[in-house]
Amino acid sequence: MDLKEIQNLIKFVSNSGVAEVKLETGDIKITIRTTLEGNTPDITYVQQAPMQQALPQAVPAPVSQATEVPAVAPVADENAKYVIIKSPMIGTFYRKPSPDKPSFIEVGTTIAKGDVLCVVEAMKLFNEIEAEITGKIVKILVDDMSPVEFDQPLFLVDPS
């Protein structure tokens, strides 16, 4: 892995909103940590070590007893009848096969199992995301050319 690939990975991670990414390739281990609040700089560690060598574990920060997560009120089940198609990987979401081509689908498009819905680019590989159900696209939840995370909702489909 060369320096340019590492720099591109750092930019991608910082734009995606992910807090931490660990990548191990052969004898190279890369950990990229970002902060969500932006009050401290990004920290990047690149370490080349034999795979047999044990690395010390980081001690997690103590959790304050006063910190409580507020209960989230249940959202109205207006979308309960729809199926959510999620991203199978982290990458960049594209609605078109190329910039000069039309979008794979639009809101209102009827899809069948196996139809290509979008492309997710990860590490310069373009992966076609296919429909696993038959139905009608109700909503597209991600903007074109946006970073997406694993299991992030992409589309709402009405299976009826």
C-alpha positions in Angstrom: 0.0 0.0 0.0 1.6 3.3 -1.0 1.3 6.7 0.5 -1.3 8.0 -2.0 -3.6 5.1 -1.2 -3.3 5.8 2.5 -4.0 9.5 2.0 -7.1 8.7 -0.1 -8.3 6.2 2.6 -7.8 8.9 5.3 -9.8 11.4 3.3 -12.6 8.9 2.6 -12.8 7.9 6.3 -12.9 11.6 7.5 -15.7 12.4 5.0 -17.8 9.3 5.8 -18.4 10.2 9.5 -17.0 6.9 10.7 -15.3 7.1 14.1 -12.7 4.5 13.6 -11.4 2.2 10.8 -8.8 -0.6 11.2 -7.3 -2.2 8.1 -4.8 -5.1 8.0 -3.1 -6.0 4.8 -0.3 -8.5 5.0 2.2 -7.1 7.4 0.8 -3.5 7.4 -1.8 -2.4 10.0 -3.6 0.9 9.7 -5.9 2.5 12.2 -7.7 5.7 11.4 -9.6 7.5 14.2 -11.7 10.6 13.8 -13.7 12.6 16.2 -17.3 13.5 15.6 -17.2 16.8 17.4 -14.1 18.1 15.6 -12.5 19.4 18.7 -9.3 17.2 18.3 -7.4 16.5 15.1 -7.6 13.2 13.2 -5.2 10.6 14.5 -3.7 8.1 12.0 -1.4 5.3 12.9 0.5 3.3 10.3 2.4 0.3 11.7 4.4 -2.3 9.9 4.9 -5.3 12.1 5.1 -9.1 11.9 1.7 -10.7 12.2 2.9 -13.0 15.0 3.7 -10.1 17.3 1.0 -9.3 19.9 0.0 -5.6 20.1 -1.1 -4.1 23.4 -4.8 -3.4 23.8 -6.0 0.1 24.2 -7.7 0.7 27.6 -11.2 2.2 27.0 -12.0 5.5 28.6 -14.2 5.2 31.7 -17.8 5.9 31.2 -19.3 8.6 33.4 -22.2 7.5 35.6 -24.0 10.8 35.0 -24.1 10.2 31.2 -27.5 8.7 30.2 -28.8 8.2 26.8 -32.3 9.7 26.5 -35.1 7.4 25.5 -36.1 7.7 21.9 -39.9 8.0 21.3 -41.1 5.4 18.9 -41.6 6.8 15.4 -45.0 6.5 13.7 -45.2 3.2 11.8 -46.0 4.9 8.5 -42.9 3.3 7.0 -43.5 -0.1 8.6 -45.2 -1.5 5.5 -42.1 -0.8 3.4 -38.9 -2.9 3.0 -35.6 -1.1 3.6 -32.8 -1.9 1.2 -29.4 -1.4 3.0 -25.9 -0.9 1.8 -23.9 -4.2 2.0 -20.6 -2.3 2.3 -18.9 1.0 3.1 -18.2 3.1 0.1 -19.5 5.8 -2.2 -23.1 5.6 -3.5 -23.8 6.3 -7.1 -27.3 6.3 -8.7 -25.9 6.1 -12.3 -23.5 3.6 -14.0 -21.5 6.6 -15.3 -21.9 10.4 -15.2 -23.3 10.6 -18.8 -25.9 7.7 -18.3 -29.4 7.9 -16.7 -30.0 6.8 -13.1 -30.7 3.1 -12.6 -34.0 3.9 -10.8 -36.2 6.8 -9.8 -38.9 7.1 -7.2 -41.9 5.2 -8.5 -39.8 2.7 -10.5 -41.1 -0.8 -10.3 -38.2 -3.2 -9.6 -37.9 -7.0 -9.9 -35.6 -9.3 -8.0 -32.1 -9.0 -9.6 -32.5 -5.5 -11.0 -29.5 -3.2 -10.4 -30.5 -0.4 -8.1 -27.2 1.5 -7.7 -23.4 1.2 -7.5 -21.3 1.4 -4.4 -17.6 2.1 -5.0 -15.2 0.8 -2.5 -11.4 1.0 -3.0 -11.8 1.7 -6.8 -14.1 -1.3 -7.2 -17.6 -0.6 -8.4 -20.1 -3.0 -6.9 -23.6 -3.2 -8.4 -26.3 -3.5 -5.7 -29.2 -5.7 -6.9 -32.8 -5.9 -5.6 -33.6 -8.9 -3.5 -37.3 -8.3 -3.7 -39.9 -7.2 -6.2 -41.8 -3.9 -5.6 -41.9 -0.2 -6.2 -39.3 2.4 -5.1 -41.0 4.7 -2.6 -38.0 6.8 -1.5 -34.3 7.1 -2.2 -32.6 7.8 1.1 -29.1 8.7 0.0 -27.9 11.5 -2.3 -25.9 10.6 -5.4 -22.1 10.5 -4.8 -22.4 10.4 -1.0 -20.4 8.2 1.3 -22.4 5.3 2.8 -21.7 3.0 5.7 -22.3 -0.7 6.0 -26.0 -1.4 6.7 -27.0 2.2 6.0 -30.6 2.4 4.5 -30.5 3.3 0.8 -34.1 2.7 -0.5 -37.6 2.2 0.7 -39.5 -0.3 -1.4 -43.2 -1.1 -1.3 -43.4 -4.8 -1.8 -47.2 -4.9 -2.6 
